[in-house]
Amino acid sequence: MEENVFVETSIPEEKVFDGVVLPKTLIPVQPSCSVEDLILGINRNRDWLCASLRRHGAVLFRGFNLQTGSDFPRVVEAFGWDHMDYVGASPRIKVTDRVYTANEAPLHLFIDFHHEMSLEMEHRLPEFVKKLERLGFVSDLVFPKEDTDQLIVGTTLTSILGTNDPTEAKKRAKENMACSCIEFTEDGSAKVTFGPLEPIRTMQGERLWFNNIWEDGQKPRLGDGSPIPEEVSNTYHSILNEISVDIK
């Protein structure tokens, strides 16, 4: 790393996995570090920062003087990444370009992990993972009849697909969401079935958990229709608790 405006540190909430800390935390060398200073530091060390992100999974910038919603996207843009608007079912508010709230749903609702726990599942339940790879899994996602910030999935299917016509919605859902079945219910909500899905994939030479197999309150099943055993559910949620990093 070149001479810079930030320096590595640690935080009480971090965890170490296979000798690698999550997250890697950076703080300013000087308390007076400005947004311009931080952007300059990113430009000088972009390759090192990106390599750190790939290795650690997350880089936390803490204590920098970002004061407004416009400061954050300026820092993100310094990395040179492509712009991507959020399109999905979670209730998020767009603050400004590249900045969304994480989720507007109530804090007591559980948000599942995705690929973060894949290797642990293979270590602890190798036979199940082999079966899962062979059969895939099927899950249902229920979209509400009206947009709401009281659910993790709080956006209507028609809002996501841009049409109120059920026939066109089914066509677009299958084209854009890779679902296998869509059902509009009498109360105005919609149930979309996905699968059998291939949850574990190899990308850039690494095996990763591409889809989460458990959504809070749902009952996913294997590709042959059989339920996922209770032992698997218990192990899955135990792993989530063990590897979560709750940064204050």
N, C-alpha and C positions, 0 to 999 in steps of 0.2 A: 504494500500500500504506500502511495506517495505521501509526502508531508500534507497533512490535511487539517480540516476544521473539526473532525470528530475523532474520538478514541473509543476503543472497546472497553466495556465494563460488564458487570453482571447484575442481575436482579434476583430478589428472593424467590420469585415465582418460577424461575426457569427450571427446566428439567434436562437431564442428560440421557440420550438414547444411543447406545453403542458408541460411547465416547464423544458424541456430537451434541452440543448444547442447543436447546430450543427455547427461546429465540436467541440469535446473536444480537446483542444490544450495543448501540452506539450512542454516545453522548457528546455534546460540544466540548472542544478543548477550552474555549472561552465562553463564559456566560453571555457575553454580548454578541454571540454568533447570530448573524442575520439570515433571512431567507436566501439572500443573494450569496452569502458565504456557503450555506449548505448546498445550494445548486452548483456552485463552483467546485466544492468537494466531490459531489456526485460526478460531475463531468470529468474530473481528474482521475477518479477511481471507479468508473462505471464497470469495467471488466471485473475488478476485484469484488465489487458489491454484488454483481450478478452471480459470480462464482460462489460467494458466501451464501446467497439466497438459495442456490441449488443445493449446496451442502447442508445448510442448517434448516431449510424449510421456511424460515421467516427471519427477517431483519427488522429489529425494532429501533426506530430513531426516537430517542427520548430527551426532552429538555430543550428542544430547539424552539425558537421564537416564531412559531407559526400561529398567527392570530386570527386569520379570517378564512372563510371558505375558499377564497381565491388563492391563498398561499399554498394550500395542499396540492391542487392540480399542477401548479408551477413546479413543485418538487417532483411529482410523478412524471411530468413531461421531460424532465432532465434525464430520465432513463432511456428515452427514445422508444418507448413501447407503443404499439399500435393502440389507437383509441377504440374502446368497445363500450357501447351502451348496454345497460342491464336490461335483459329481456327474460322475465321469469315470473314465478307465481308468488314469491315472497313480497310482503308489503314493505317496500323501501321507498324513501323519499330522495329524489335527486336534488342535492344541495346546489351543485354547479357541475360543470363538465368534469368528468372523472371522479366525482365525489357523490356517494350515496350513503344514506344511513344503513347500518348493518341489517336491521330488521325492526319494524315497528310493533311487532307482536308483543304481548305481555311477557314479562321476564320469567314467569313460572313455566312457560311452554318450552319443551325440550327441542333443541336443534341438533340433529344427528351429524356425525362426522361422515366423511366420504372415504377417500383413499388412505387417510392417515393411519388406520389400524390394520392394513392388509397383512403385513408381515407377521404381526402378532397372532392373527387368526391362523396363519399357516403353521406357526410354531406350536400353538396349543391344540388346534383341531385339524391336523393334516388330512385325516380321512374325510372329514366333512368338506374341506376346501376342495379336495379332489372330486368329490361328488358334485359339489356346487359348480365346478368348472365343467363337468360333464353334462349336467342337466340344465344349468342356468337357473334363474329364479324369476318369479312373476310377482308383481306388486300392483296395487291399485292406488290411485291418487284422486282424492275428491276435491273438486274446485267448488267454491261457494257460489250461491246464486247472485250475491252482490259483493262488490269489493269491500274488504274489511281489514282492519289492522288488529283484529282480535284472534287471528289464526296464523300459524306459520305459513300455510298455503292460503293467502288471503286475496288473491286476484282471480276474477272470474275467467273461465276459459274463453269466453267470447272477447274479453278485453285483450287477452294474450294473442288470440288468433285474428282479431280485427274484423269479426263478422258476427252478426246475430242470427244468421241463417243456419239451422242445425245441419242441413245437408252439406253446406260449404264448410262448416266448422269441422265436421267429421273428416272431410277430404283434407283440409289443411292440417288437422291434428296428425293424421297418418303420414302426411308428407313431411311435416316439420318437427314432429315430436317423437317419431319412430314408435308410436304406440300400436298395440295390436287390436284394441277395442275401445270404443267410446260410447257412453250411455248417458243421455240426458234424463234426469229423474223428474218426477212430478212436481217436486218442490222448487225446481229451477236450477238445482245444482247439477254438476256433471261428474261422472266417474270415468276416469281414464285408466285402462289397464295396459301395463307395459310388460313385455316379455313373451317368451323366455329371454332374459337379458344375460349378457356375458359380463359378469361383474369384475373379473380379474383379466387385465390385459397387459401386454408388453408394449411400452412406449419408450422410445429413445433408449432401448436396451435394458429397461428396468420393468420388473413386474409391479403393478400397482392396482389398487382397489378402485376401479373406475366408477362403480355405482355403490351407493350405500344399500344394504339389504334390509335395513330396518328403519321404518318411520314411526315415530311415536304414535301409538293408538292404532296402528295398522297391523295386519297379519300377513306378512309376505309368505310365499310358498315356493317350493322348488318347482323346476320346470315340468315335472311330471304330475304336479298338482298336490303332492304330499306336503304336509306342514313342516316348517323348520323346527327341529326338536327344541324342547325347553332348555336343555343343556347348552345348546348353541346360543340361544338368546341370553342366558345368564352369563356365559363367557364373554359374549359380545359386549354387553353393557358393563361388565367388570373391566374389560380392556379400555373402554371409553373413559371410565373414571380414573384409571391408572395413568393414562397418557395425556389427559387434558391439561393444558397450561392456562390457568386462570389469572390473567394479568390485571392487576388493579390499576 
